[in-house]
Amino acid sequence: MPLCARKARRGLTLVTEISLMRLQRRIFFFLYLAIFCHYTCSIK
């Protein structure tokens, strides 16, 4: 395996990890919002 291909693959995995982290953060944010709304509605 040539060095440039290895470097490209490493960059790809890094980009995928970063985008996955962002996606995860967004999902957690929506989950938090849903739970928060659910609790405020049930309290009222």
C-alpha positions as CSV (number, residue, x, y, z in Angstrom):
1,M,0.0,0.0,0.0
2,P,1.5,3.4,-1.0
3,L,2.0,6.1,1.6
4,C,-0.4,8.6,-0.1
5,A,-3.2,6.1,-0.1
6,R,-2.7,5.4,3.6
7,K,-2.7,9.1,4.3
8,A,-5.9,9.6,2.2
9,R,-7.6,6.7,4.1
10,R,-6.6,8.2,7.4
11,G,-8.0,11.6,6.3
12,L,-11.2,9.9,5.2
13,T,-11.7,8.1,8.6
14,L,-11.0,11.4,10.4
15,V,-13.6,13.2,8.3
16,T,-16.1,10.4,8.9
17,E,-15.5,10.4,12.7
18,I,-15.9,14.2,12.8
19,S,-19.2,14.1,10.9
20,L,-20.4,11.2,13.0
21,M,-19.6,13.2,16.1
22,R,-21.5,16.2,14.8
23,L,-24.5,13.9,13.9
24,Q,-24.4,12.3,17.3
25,R,-24.4,15.8,19.0
26,R,-27.4,16.8,16.8
27,I,-29.2,13.6,17.7
28,F,-28.5,14.1,21.4
29,F,-29.7,17.7,21.2
30,F,-33.0,16.5,19.6
31,L,-33.4,13.8,22.2
32,Y,-32.8,16.3,25.0
33,L,-35.3,18.7,23.5
34,A,-37.9,15.9,23.2
35,I,-37.4,14.8,26.8
36,F,-37.5,18.4,28.0
37,C,-40.8,19.1,26.2
38,H,-42.2,15.9,27.4
39,Y,-41.4,16.7,31.0
40,T,-42.7,20.3,30.8
41,C,-45.9,19.1,29.2
42,S,-46.5,16.4,31.8
43,I,-45.8,18.9,34.7
44,K,-48.4,21.3,33.3
